[in-house]
């Protein structure tokens, strides 16, 4: 992505643009540097709730107007919140790109947070959380993250606790919005069929008059180093046991990120985007060990690519009634194999080729390109999109073995099990 242009308005709003003229389509993203890591105690889930409120009222727009405007010209829209950021986007015919500028400039500063809307959305989000609680994977992930991160807000999840969702007030949410939404804490990413100079002029017309603001200081406390293994078990009615075996890994800017991405690709397959995970390839080590052999129903791995140190995860879904102990031992065997024996250059070359091919296919759409640029900019720098393939090619077998020994160690391990229980709480 050598043709990305980087600009900044006088008020601090950063803008990344990339012209792609293969089809008359454009996507417009605005990323805010606010996610679960920016939530104070008692405010877990606030960033996600604010995202919901952005589809309600502004001083100009009523509920439902955004959908009618975008879908009326054949476009799509959505938003998402994760640990490090919140993003809003519209993908539409290029001739209607100004619609996205109108919508996003309006809700950057003019959201209303009507008390009735807040209460209605409280019910929606609590219901959303209760729906997630039906998933063994959600219950296990929540337990593992709170065990792994005992100080850092990565431990409280994006959707937040039910207690916080019940106690947060309208003023709490509106204050969170006012602190974090503004040009100095946002990045626009536009990709598609437009003229960059013309688009920059229109962006300045819509956003340039907003007062400058600075990014609020981070609330994220440094997680103390974990010096002994931790375990957690979740007993709840469910269809099958699930293992989530994790190790602490460094932040996205760390030099060991590329070797860890290659290590993860050896285990599970190449990442499908800026995230450190993707679909599990049949040629990967974990698939061959667990699924091809019939030991387990599904397997996968991912490595966090976050602002702050995160986790490498191996997830194994057992067959109903499967025995946990052999599965956990087999995962530990695969980790020990990485410690004991560097991968061959041939295996490494194959993984890098697979990663390159997967990335090329994934980035065919303008929306996927904007997601990659935005996610990398939130975690580190969009310029990593220019160097990622070369960074992976420079990883050696010795690098993979070194990071396995450095990070996939017992003292930094968190082992989580979801174990099905009968409705009365007994073992299923």
N, C-alpha and C positions, 0 to 999 in steps of 0.2 A: 504494500500500500504506500508506494513512494509518492503518490499524487494527492495525498491528504493535505489540505491547507489549514493552518492554525491561525486564528485571529482572536482578538479580544476587544470588546467595546470599552469605552472610557470608564464605564461603571464597574468593570471587572468581569463581566459576563464572557466566558470563554466560548469559542465557536470552532468546531471542526467540520469541514466540508469535504466531500469527495464526489466529483462528477462521474456519473455512470449513465451513458446514453444508449444502452442496449434496448431499453423500453421506456415509454413515456410515463414513468412511475418515479415517485420520490418518497422517502421516509424522513420524518422529522422527529427527533428524540430530544427531550430535555431531561438531564440527569441532575439530581440534587444530592449533595454529599450528606445524606442523612439516612440512617438505617438503624438496625437493632443496636449497633455499637454506640449510638449516640443517645441512648435512652437512660435517663436517671432512674434510680431505685423508685419503684412504685409507678413507673411510666412504661413498663414493658408493653410492646404492641402499639405504642403511640404513632410511630412512623407509618405503619401499615394502616392504622385507623385514619390518619390524615390523608393517605392515598385515597381511601374510600370517599372521604369528604370532598376531595377535588372533583368528584363527578356529581356533586350536589349543586349548590348555588354559588354564583359569584354576583357581583353587583350588576352584571349584565345578563348572565346565563341562568336559566332555570333548570331543574332536574330533567334530564332527557334531551336537552338541547344539543349536547356534544354528539350524542349518537345520531340524532336527526341530521345534523350538519355534515358529519363525516360520511355516514352511510348513504346520505342523500346524493353524494357525488360518486358513490361506488368505492369508498375507502374503508379502511379498518382502523381501529384504535384500541388501546389498552394501556395498562400500567402494571408495574410490579415493584415490590419492596423486598430487599434481602438484607443481609447483615450490614453491608457497607453503603448502600445507596437506595434511592427511589427514582424510578424512571417512568416517564409518560411518553407515549408515541402515537403517531398517526402515519399511516401509509396510504397514499392516495394518488390519483392521476396528477401528474406534475403540474398541470395547469391550475389545479386547486390547492397548491401548497400553501397559499396565503391563509387558508382556513386553519391550518395547524398553528401558524404564527398568531392568529387572532385568539385562538383558544388558549394556547399556552401562555401568552403574554397576559391575558386576562386573569387566569387563575394563579399566576405567580404571586400576585400581590392582592388580588381582589376577592378571594374566597370569603364567604360570609359566616359559615359555621352556625347556621340557624339552630337554636337549642332543640327544636323538634326533630330536625334532621339528625343531630348528634344522638338523640335518644333512639331514634329509629335504627340508626346504623350500629348502635351498641348491641341491639338485639341481633342484627344481621351477623356481626363479627363473632359474638358469643356462640351463635348457632354454627358459624363456619368452624370455629374451634372445636365444638362438640362433634361436628362431622369428622374432623381430622382424628379425633380421639377414637373413632371406630377402627382406625388403621393401626395394625401392629407396628408398622414402620415408623409412624409418627410418635407413638408412645415410646418406642425404643430410642429413637433419635433424641427426643426431648430428655429422656433419662440419661443418655450418654453425654449429651452436651452439657447438662447441668453438673455432671460428675467431672467432666474434663475441664470445664471453665468455672472455677469456684469464685473468681473475682471479676474476670472480664465479662462484659455484657453479651458476648457470643453465647454465654451459657443460658440466657433466658429466652432464646428463640425469637423469631420474627413476629409471630402472631400474638405473643404475650401471654401472661398468666390470666386465668379467669378472674382472680381476685383483683388484679390491676384493671382489667377491662370493666369490671363492675364499679370500681371506685373512681376512675378518672373522670374529671369534669369537663364541661365544654371549655372553660377557660384554660385548663391544662392543655387540651389539644390545640386550642387557638394560639397559645403561647409557644408551643412546639413548632407550629407552622410559621409564626412570625420570626422565630429565631433562625430557622433553617431555610426558609424559602426567600430567595432574593438573588439578584444577579451575581453577587460575589461568591455564592455557594453553589453555583449551577454551571453546567456545561451543555451547550447545544451540539448535537451531532446530526448533520443532514447528509444524506447520501441519495443520489439519483439524478434524474434528467433535469438539470437546471444550469444556469450560468452563475458561477460562484460570485462574481462581482455584483451582479444584479441581486442575488439572494442576500448577500451581506448588507446591501443597502436597505432591503426590506426588513431584515432582522433589526437593523439599527432604528428604523422607523417605529417598530413595535416595542422594542425593549430598551433602546438607548436612553430614553427619558427617565427611566427608573433610577431612584437614588442608589448610590453605591452602598454596599454593605460588606462586612467582612465575615469570613467563616467563623462560626462560634468555636471556642476551644473544645477539643475532644474530651468527652467524659470517660473514655475507655481507660481503665486502669490496667497496667501491665500484669498479665497472669504470672504468678510465681512459677518457677520451674518445678515440674512434677518429678519427685525423686523416688517414688515407689508406685508399683502397678496398682490400678484401681479396677474394681468390678462392680457391676450393677445388674440386677435381674428385674425384669418386669413380668409379673404374673397376672394374666388377664385372659378372658375368653378370646380365642382366636383359632385360625385354621392350621397353623404350622409354626414350629420354632424358627426364630431368626437370630443369627449371630451378627453383631457389629463390632469388629475389632479395630481399634483406632490407635494412632500414635500422633503425638504433637509434632508439627512441622512448622517451618519458618514462614514469614510474610512473603508476599509476591515479589518484592524488590530484592530478596535475598539471592545471592549467586547460586545457591543450591536448588533454586526452583526448577531450572531446566533439567538437571539430573533426576529430580523427583518426578517430573512429568514423564520422563522416559521410563523410569522404574515403574510408574503406575501403568504405562502403556504395555510394558512387558507382562504385568500381572493381568490386565483386563482389556486393554485395547486403547487406541489413541483417543484423546479428548475430542469432543464434537464441536468445540468452540472455545471461548475464553475460560470457561469453567474447566476444572481439572478432571472431569469424568465424561463418560459417554457410553454408548452401547458396548456390551462385552463381545469381543471377537472370538470366533470359534478356535482360532489359532493361539489364543492367549493362554498363559500358564494356568490361570484360575479356571477358565472354562474347561480345559482339558482335564484338570485334576478333579473337578467337582461335577460338572454337568455331563460331559462326554462319558465319564465313568459311571454315571448314575448315582453318585454319592449324594447329590443335592439337586434341587429343582432349578435354582437360579443363583448366579454369583456376579459380583461386580466390585469395582473399586474406584475411588476418586481421591484427589488430593486438593485441599483447599487452596484457593488463589486469592487471598484476602489482604486487606490493608495490614492487619495484625496477624501474628502467628495463628495457625489454624490446625486442621487435623487431616491425616491420611486415614481413609476408611476402607476396610474390606467388609463387604456385606454378603452373607450366605443365607439363602432361604432354603430350609430343609424340606424334605417331603413330609407330609402329615405323619406324625408319629415317629419322626426321625430322632436318632439319639444325638444329643449335643456333644458329648465328649470326643468322639472320633472326628467330628467336624472341626472343632476347635484345635485339636492336635494337628490335623492336616493343614490348617491355615498357618499355624506356627511352624510347621515343617517347611512350607513354601517361603516364609520369611527367613528362616534359618538358611535355606538354600541360597537366598540372595546374599546373606552374610558370608557363606562359605565359599561361594563360587561366582566369579564375575561372569556375566553373560558373554556369549561368543560375539565377535564382531558381526557375524552373519545375522544373528538374531537381532542385534541392535540396528543394523542397517534396514532390516525388514520392518521393524517398528517405526523407524523414521519415515520410510517410504509410505507406510500405511497412514501415518499422521499427516504427511503432506497431502496425500490423496483425499483423506477425510476432510481436511481443512478446505481444500479447493472445492469440493462438492458442497460443503456446508455454507460457504461464503458466496454461493451463486446469487442469493437474493440480496437486495439493497437493505432489507431489514436486518438480516443476519450480519452484514458488514457493520451496520450502525451499532448493533448490540456488542460486537467484539470491540470496536473502538471505545465505546462508552464504558464497558466493564473494565477494560484495561486501564483507561484513564482514571476510573474511580479507585482502582487498587494500586496503581503505580504510575503508568504513563501509556498513552495510546501508541507511542513509538515502539512498544514491544511488538505490535502487530507487524512492523517492518522487519524485525529481527528474529521472530520466534522460530521459524524453520531453521535458520542458520544456527541459532543457539542450540537447538536439539541435535543438529548434525555434529556439533563440536563435542557432544557428550561421549565419553569413552566408557568401555566396560568397567574400568577401574573407578570411574566417577560413580557409576550405578552402585557398585559394591560399597564404596565409601559412604554414600548417603544412606544406604540400607543400614550399615553399621552405626552411623551417626544418629539416625532418627528412629528407626524401627527397632527400638531397644525396650526391654521389659520395664525399666523404671518409668518410661514415658508412655506406657501402654494403658489404654482404657478398654476393658472387655465388657460388652453389654449383650445380654441375652433376653429375647422375648420368649417366654415359655407359656404355651397355652394352658389355661386353667378352665375347669368347668365353671358353670354359672355360680355354683356355691363356693367357689374359691379353691376347691381341691384340684389336684393335678389332673389334667385332661387325659 
